[in-house]
């Protein structure tokens, strides 16, 4: 073989060997897996919805979303309340009571939030300083003999109140609750202290339910830093602005006798708690004998800002049951606005057992959150 043919043969053999070494390996059977190819990662499940990861803070009152609003009648017999988790809030050291517990639940719709509360109270208090005809024909109001001014604990009514900080403007509220706004100064002009915030600009929203004086509502009030004076006897506690309605003392200008009496057959339930403004009749003294009673107030529903909170209640078997509802956002500067449903909202609870001001209280706050 000459040199030229030998070199050509050698070149062909080299190309053949190199081509074979670069060819992909062929599996010997259908189950063989190439050793130089990484195994594919298994498919990941779709990401969980954010709502499924939501958890409420421990001990918080959780408001759950519902499609339909409850009827505010104090019965809470709709199925939505059976599904709403409850918390128990302990209050203590009130007049006419020791420690008590309030059960709270909450639900919300697209534009409203609702609450159901219940608490034990052995007596329904409706004798709120009624007029009583005396043996000599004059009239007098029943009064607490120990009342030194604004401190009636005998002839009054049952009440309950919330306080919510507005725009988180009360710095110590989260740790102390509404106790931070209670002030019992030495030599105070009032027998049970005053309520006000520490600094100007610190405001709270007060929801004040009054079993005798309210009509289908909670009294919507607010709290600021106003101190007591003769011109501001309520200190930091004020009613929200109103267009009309509310409760008025049933008395003549000289405060010597009732101004109004009830319609024929009044009182229907035997209680002298109140007159409805829509049913009051001109007072006729000749119709009454010694010992007869006439309510000390007449009332109608608030209109305007002060009437923002609807309510219905029942007293049954030694238990108060109260349902309330309010718009998530009212637009009022005097109200807490539930505008961010991902945020916590702090509040405090107080219970009044036939007491004007000596309520049972907390020294901490509670937390409301909205479940997605």
Buried (B, 14 or more C-beta within 10 A) or exposed (E): EEEEEEEEEEEEEEEEEEEEEEEEEEEEEEEEEEEEEEEEEEEEEEEEEEEEEEEBEEEBBBBBEBEEBBEBEBBBEBEBBEEBBBBEBEBBEBBBBEEBBBBBBBBBBEEBBBBBBBBBBEEBBBBBBBBBBEEEEEBEBBEBEEBEEEBBBBBBBBBBBBBBBBEBBBBBBBEBBBBBBBBEEEEEEBBBBBBBBEEEEBBBBBBBBBBBBBBBBBBBBBBBBBEBEEEBEBBBBBBBEBEEBBBBEBBEEEEEBBBBBBEEEBBEEEBBBBBBBEEBEEBEEEEBEEEBBBBBBBBBBBEBBBBBBBBBBBBEEEEBBBBBBBBBEBEBEBBBBBEEBEEBBBBBBBBBBBBBBBBBBBBBBBBBBBBE
